[in-house]
Amino acid sequence: MFTGIIESAGEVQHIEKSGTNLTFTIISPLAAELKVDQSLSHNGVCLTVVETDASQYKVTAIQETLSKTNLGKLKIGDKVNLERCMQLNGRFDGHIVQGHVDQTGICTSVIAEDGSWLFDFEYDPAMGNFTVEKGSICVNGVSLTAFNSRRNGFRVAIIPYTYEHTNFHQLQKGDTINLEFDIIGKYLMKMIPDAYRNL
């Protein structure tokens, strides 16, 4: 379980293909604190640490994960948003994030404002996911508030701290992003399916 509050941005150092799997070597200041078998969110995708040392670690993504997220598009030098699993002895910032990406979306515009940035995203509504105006959405592992919410898209506002300390500063129009929709909304949609058709 995660909160969508990014701890660090790691950098892809090496990518190794084994069958249909990809093993990523990530350079990160978190590496020295990690241990094998630990869960770690990468752009919102929960992966298991399989090897680690003082400066870097390795995780493996299977084909199912690669086909449903943007991890298969990663290249050497790309930045990934990292978050360790939440602790139950502190404040709960962000929102409930499972690390299970629902689907990918596309960045359709980036607008630089005076001191912030506006990002617009679109996604395929046929998969049954939706955002609620001023509700929570997880984009590449980052807990954000959606507005201008519509059936196939939404907008988020990014403050300078988030822009600089996540991979949002590399995100461009046309890029693929990982989306995890609000868990409460997903449960409600399954319990009251007719409500979704009226959105």
C-alpha positions as CSV (number, residue, x, y, z in Angstrom):
1,M,0.0,0.0,0.0
2,F,1.3,3.5,-0.9
3,T,0.2,7.1,-0.6
4,G,1.3,8.7,-3.9
5,I,3.8,10.9,-2.1
6,I,7.0,10.4,-4.0
7,E,10.2,10.0,-2.0
8,S,12.8,10.2,-4.7
9,A,13.3,10.0,-8.5
10,G,15.5,7.1,-9.5
11,E,17.4,6.8,-12.8
12,V,17.4,3.8,-15.1
13,Q,21.0,2.6,-15.3
14,H,20.5,-0.7,-17.2
15,I,17.7,-2.8,-18.7
16,E,18.1,-6.6,-19.1
17,K,15.7,-8.7,-21.1
18,S,15.1,-12.3,-20.0
19,G,12.4,-14.1,-22.0
20,T,9.4,-11.7,-21.8
21,N,10.6,-10.1,-18.6
22,L,12.6,-6.9,-18.1
23,T,15.0,-6.4,-15.2
24,F,15.7,-2.7,-14.4
25,T,18.8,-1.5,-12.6
26,I,17.9,1.8,-10.9
27,I,20.3,4.3,-9.3
28,S,18.7,5.9,-6.3
29,P,19.6,7.4,-2.9
30,L,17.0,5.0,-1.5
31,A,19.1,1.9,-2.5
32,A,21.1,1.7,0.6
33,E,18.0,1.5,2.7
34,L,16.2,-1.2,0.6
35,K,16.2,-4.9,1.2
36,V,15.5,-7.9,-1.1
37,D,11.7,-8.7,-1.2
38,Q,10.7,-5.2,-0.4
39,S,7.9,-3.6,-2.3
40,L,8.7,-0.3,-4.1
41,S,6.5,1.8,-6.4
42,H,8.0,2.7,-9.8
43,N,5.8,5.3,-11.6
44,G,3.0,3.9,-9.6
45,V,3.8,0.2,-10.3
46,C,4.5,-2.0,-7.3
47,L,7.6,-4.1,-8.0
48,T,9.7,-6.3,-5.7
49,V,13.4,-5.5,-5.1
50,V,15.4,-8.6,-6.2
51,E,19.0,-7.2,-5.6
52,T,20.4,-4.1,-4.0
53,D,23.7,-2.4,-2.9
54,A,24.7,1.0,-1.6
55,S,23.9,3.0,-4.8
56,Q,21.5,0.9,-7.0
57,Y,19.0,-1.9,-7.0
58,K,17.2,-4.3,-9.4
59,V,13.5,-5.0,-10.0
60,T,11.9,-7.3,-12.5
61,A,8.7,-6.6,-14.5
62,I,6.8,-9.4,-16.1
63,Q,5.0,-9.2,-19.4
64,E,1.6,-8.6,-17.8
65,T,3.0,-5.5,-16.1
66,L,4.9,-4.3,-19.2
67,S,1.7,-4.6,-21.4
68,K,-0.4,-2.6,-19.0
69,T,2.0,0.2,-17.9
70,N,4.6,2.5,-19.3
71,L,7.5,0.6,-17.8
72,G,8.2,-1.2,-21.2
73,K,8.9,2.2,-22.7
74,L,11.6,3.1,-20.2
75,K,15.1,3.9,-21.6
76,I,18.5,4.2,-20.1
77,G,18.7,7.6,-18.3
78,D,14.9,7.9,-17.8
79,K,13.7,9.1,-14.4
80,V,11.2,7.0,-12.4
81,N,9.1,8.2,-9.5
82,L,9.8,6.1,-6.4
83,E,7.9,5.5,-3.2
84,R,8.4,2.8,-0.5
85,C,5.3,1.2,1.0
86,M,3.5,3.3,3.6
87,Q,4.1,3.1,7.3
88,L,1.2,2.8,9.7
89,N,2.8,4.9,12.4
90,G,2.7,8.3,10.8
91,R,0.4,10.8,9.1
92,F,-1.4,9.7,6.0
93,D,-0.5,12.2,3.2
94,G,-1.8,11.7,-0.3
95,H,-4.5,9.1,-0.8
96,I,-4.8,5.3,-0.8
97,V,-2.7,3.9,-3.7
98,Q,-2.3,0.2,-4.3
99,G,0.5,0.2,-6.8
100,H,-1.8,-1.6,-9.3
101,V,-2.0,0.5,-12.5
102,D,-5.5,0.4,-14.0
103,Q,-4.5,1.6,-17.4
104,T,-2.2,4.0,-19.3
105,G,-3.1,7.4,-20.6
106,I,-1.6,10.1,-22.8
107,C,-0.4,13.5,-22.0
108,T,-2.2,15.8,-24.4
109,S,-0.9,19.2,-23.3
110,V,1.6,20.9,-20.9
111,I,0.9,24.5,-20.0
112,A,3.5,26.6,-18.1
113,E,1.8,29.1,-15.8
114,D,3.4,31.7,-13.6
115,G,4.8,29.4,-10.9
116,S,3.0,26.1,-11.8
117,W,2.2,23.8,-14.7
118,L,-1.1,22.4,-16.0
119,F,-1.1,18.9,-17.5
120,D,-3.9,17.5,-19.5
121,F,-4.4,13.7,-19.8
122,E,-6.7,11.5,-21.8
123,Y,-7.5,7.8,-21.4
124,D,-9.7,5.2,-23.0
125,P,-13.1,5.3,-21.1
126,A,-14.0,1.9,-22.5
127,M,-12.2,0.3,-19.6
128,G,-14.7,1.7,-17.2
129,N,-12.5,4.0,-15.2
130,F,-13.4,7.6,-14.4
131,T,-12.3,10.6,-12.3
132,V,-14.4,12.8,-10.1
133,E,-14.1,16.5,-10.1
134,K,-11.6,17.5,-7.3
135,G,-11.2,13.8,-6.6
136,S,-7.9,11.9,-6.2
137,I,-6.0,10.4,-9.2
138,C,-2.5,8.8,-9.2
139,V,-0.4,9.7,-12.3
140,N,3.0,7.9,-12.6
141,G,2.7,7.2,-8.9
142,V,2.0,10.8,-7.8
143,S,-1.1,11.5,-5.8
144,L,-2.9,14.5,-7.4
145,T,-6.3,16.2,-7.5
146,A,-8.2,15.9,-10.8
147,F,-10.2,18.8,-12.2
148,N,-11.8,19.6,-15.6
149,S,-12.9,16.0,-15.2
150,R,-14.7,14.5,-18.1
151,R,-15.5,11.0,-19.4
152,N,-12.1,10.4,-21.1
153,G,-9.8,12.9,-19.5
154,F,-8.8,15.4,-16.8
155,R,-6.3,18.1,-15.8
156,V,-3.9,18.4,-12.9
157,A,-1.9,21.4,-11.6
158,I,1.7,20.8,-10.6
159,I,3.5,23.0,-8.1
160,P,7.3,23.7,-8.5
161,Y,8.3,21.2,-5.8
162,T,6.5,18.3,-7.4
163,Y,7.6,19.3,-10.9
164,E,11.3,19.3,-9.8
165,H,11.3,16.2,-7.5
166,T,9.4,13.8,-9.8
167,N,9.6,13.0,-13.5
168,F,6.9,15.5,-14.3
169,H,9.7,17.9,-15.4
170,Q,10.5,15.4,-18.2
171,L,6.9,14.7,-19.2
172,Q,5.9,16.0,-22.7
173,K,2.8,16.0,-24.9
174,G,2.3,12.6,-26.4
175,D,4.1,10.7,-23.5
176,T,2.4,7.6,-22.0
177,I,1.6,7.8,-18.3
178,N,0.4,5.2,-15.7
179,L,-3.0,5.8,-14.1
180,E,-4.4,4.4,-10.9
181,F,-7.9,5.6,-10.3
182,D,-9.3,6.3,-6.8
183,I,-10.1,3.0,-5.1
184,I,-13.3,4.3,-3.5
185,G,-14.6,5.3,-6.8
186,K,-13.8,1.9,-8.3
187,Y,-15.7,0.1,-5.6
188,L,-18.7,2.4,-6.0
189,M,-18.6,1.8,-9.7
190,K,-18.8,-2.0,-9.2
191,M,-21.6,-1.7,-6.7
192,I,-23.6,0.8,-8.7
193,P,-22.7,0.2,-12.4
194,D,-25.6,2.2,-13.7
195,A,-24.2,5.4,-12.1
196,Y,-21.2,5.2,-14.3
197,R,-23.3,5.2,-17.5
198,N,-24.9,8.5,-16.4
199,L,-21.5,10.3,-15.9
